[in-house]
Amino acid sequence: MLYVLLDSTNIRYGNSLGVLFFGAIFVLSHVVIMGCIKLYNTSKLEKTITSTDVQK
């Protein structure tokens, strides 16, 4: 992404929207991946809690 932002030809002739679009895709993909990981960890934690409650 740094290469895209530093290259001045990417921003000329109305291409700035494309640069912003690709920047937004990277940010959104990271947010989605982090959210999926947190959901997975939360569901794994809930399964552990319910399985230990049943054993007691």
C-alpha positions in Angstrom: 0.0 0.0 0.0 2.9 2.3 0.6 4.0 1.9 -3.0 0.6 2.9 -4.2 0.5 6.0 -2.1 4.0 7.2 -2.8 3.8 6.8 -6.6 2.5 10.2 -7.9 1.2 8.7 -11.1 -1.4 6.7 -9.2 -3.0 10.0 -8.0 -3.0 11.8 -11.3 -5.9 12.0 -13.8 -8.6 11.1 -11.3 -7.1 7.9 -10.0 -7.2 9.1 -6.4 -10.5 7.4 -5.9 -8.9 4.1 -6.9 -6.1 4.7 -4.4 -8.6 5.4 -1.6 -10.7 2.3 -2.6 -7.7 0.0 -2.4 -6.7 1.6 1.0 -10.2 1.0 2.3 -10.2 -2.6 1.1 -7.1 -3.3 3.2 -8.5 -1.7 6.3 -11.9 -3.4 6.0 -10.3 -6.8 5.4 -8.2 -6.4 8.5 -11.3 -5.4 10.5 -13.3 -8.4 9.2 -10.4 -10.9 9.9 -10.0 -9.5 13.4 -13.7 -9.7 14.1 -13.8 -13.3 12.9 -10.9 -14.2 15.2 -12.6 -12.6 18.1 -15.9 -14.4 17.4 -14.1 -17.7 17.1 -12.3 -17.1 20.4 -15.5 -16.1 22.1 -17.4 -19.1 20.9 -14.5 -21.4 22.0 -14.5 -19.8 25.4 -18.3 -20.3 25.8 -18.0 -24.0 24.8 -15.3 -24.4 27.4 -17.4 -22.8 30.1 -20.5 -24.9 29.3 -18.5 -28.1 29.1 -16.9 -27.5 32.6 -20.4 -26.7 34.0 -21.7 -30.0 32.8 -18.8 -31.9 34.4 -19.5 -30.4 37.8 
